[in-house]
Amino acid sequence: MATQTSKNPESVHDFTVKDAKENDVDLSIFKGKVLLIVNVASKCGMTNSNYAEMNQLYEKYKDQGLEILAFPCNQFGEEEPGTNDQITDFVCTRFKSEFPIFDKIDVNGENASPLYRFLKLGKWGIFGDDIQWNFAKFLVNKDGQVVDRYYPTTSPLSLERDIKQLLEIS
């Protein structure tokens, strides 16, 4: 569950996180990619639509440089209660998702992942900087800078124009 970083991170690329198999993943491997970072849950009322739409975006733009990074979180209504293996099995079997699934994390509070603390800097939500619910979305440019934050109710497909701009696709 630990996420490490240098003392003063300047971009998302300065973080190392755990994947669903507990392996370290240095996010610098995503330099030059546009990232959509999402806190996900398997038992949320928004699960089906969000995963379906994220899969559509990923399929359409992965070859142009889009990566979707899914971070399971059980802080909202306990809607992500499973183990990493159960979560990965659910996402890959039910939704056929191919984007990376990471270790379950906290996004708010004292134990919030350092990555999420960084993502929330200057990107305010309705209730201050706290994530409001499952499927909050952060769009990150090729240099690892957060360019926008979207509410949980925002459809992933509605981000297509912003993604295309960052990917420099007409």
N, C-alpha and C positions, 0 to 999 in steps of 0.2 A: 504494500500500500504506500510505501515511501516514494516520493518523487524528489529527485535531487536537482540542484542547480548551482550555478556559481553565485557568489554573494549578491551581486547586482546585475540581474539578468537584463539584457537589452532587447531580447527577442524570444520568441517561442523556441527558437533553435538552440537556446542556451540550457534547455531542460533535458533531463533524462527521466523517463517514466518506465513503469513496468507494463509489459503487455499481459494478456490474459493467461499466459503460461509462466508468468513471473520473471521473464527475461527482461533485462535492461534494454531500453530503446532510446538511443540518443536522437532527439528530435532534429538535430542538425542534418540528418539524412533526408529531411524534407526541404532543405534549402532549394530555392528555385521552383517550389510547388506552391499552389494556392491551397490553403487548408480550410476545411469546414470542421470545427471542433464542436462536438455535441455531447452533452450529458444525457445518457439514454436509460431507458427502463423497459423491462419486458412485459409488465402487467399494467401499464398506463393506458388510459383511454385514447391517447395520441400515438400509441406504439405502432399500430398497423399503418396509418397514413404516413407517419414520419419515416419509418423504415422503407416503405414502398417508394416514397419520393426520393429519399437519399440514395436508394439503389438506382433509380432512374438517372439522377444527376451523376452518380459515380460512373455508371455504364457509359453515359454520353460524353463525359469530360475527363475520365481518368487518363486517357492517352494524350490529352492536351496539357496535363499537369495538375489535375485536381486530386487531392487526397481528402478523404473523410476520416476523421479520427473519432471513434466512439468510446466514451468513457462511462461505463455503467456506474450508477449512483443510486443508493437506497435511502436517500434522505427525504424523499417526498412520498408520503403515504406508504412507505415500505413496499414500493412497486418494483423493486429489483432485488428480491430476497435471495436469489440463487447464488451458487458458487460461480467462479469464473468459467469452469467447464460447462456448467448448465447454461449459463448465459450465452457462451459462444455456440454451443450446440443449438440452442433456440434460434439465435440470429442466423446462423449459417444454414440450418435445416428449414426453418419456416420461411425465412425471407431470402435465402440464397445470397446473403450479403458477402461481398468479397473485400470490403474495406477493413482496415485494422480495428480490432476490438482490444481494449486495454484492461488493465486491472481495475477492479471496482474501487472508487474513490469517494471522498467527501468533497463537495464543491463549496460548501459554506461552513462557517464556524471555526472553532479552534483547530480542528484537524483537517481543514481544507487543504487540498493539494496545492503545493506551491505554484504549479502551472495555472491552476484556476485563480489563485490570488493574483497572478500576473495578468491573466486574461481580463479580469474584472477591473483592473486599474484604469480609471478614466472612462469606463464604459458602463455608465449607470443604468440601472433598471428602475422599475417602479418603486421598489423598496430599498433604495440605496444601491449598493453594489452587489447585494446578495442575489444569487440565482433564485428565481421565483418557483420553478418547477422543473420537471423532466423536459428534455428536448430544448433547452436554451441553446442558442447557436452563436458561435463566434466565427467570423470570416477573417482569415489571416492572409496577408499578401505574401508574395514570393520571398520577401526579406524577413518574414517572421513577425511582422507587425500586425496587431489587431486593427482592422479597418472598420469593423462594425460588429454590433451585438444585436441579436434578434430574440424576440420573446418566444417562449415555448409554443405559443399558438401560431407562430409564423410558419407558413407552409415552406418546406425546403425548396419546392419548385419556384416559389416566388423570388428566390435568391438568384435565379439563373442569370438575369441581366447583370447583377453585380459580379457574379462568378466569371461570366464571359469577359467583362471589362478587365478584371484582374488577370485573366488568362490571355488578354489581348486578342480575343476572337471577335470578329464582326458578326 
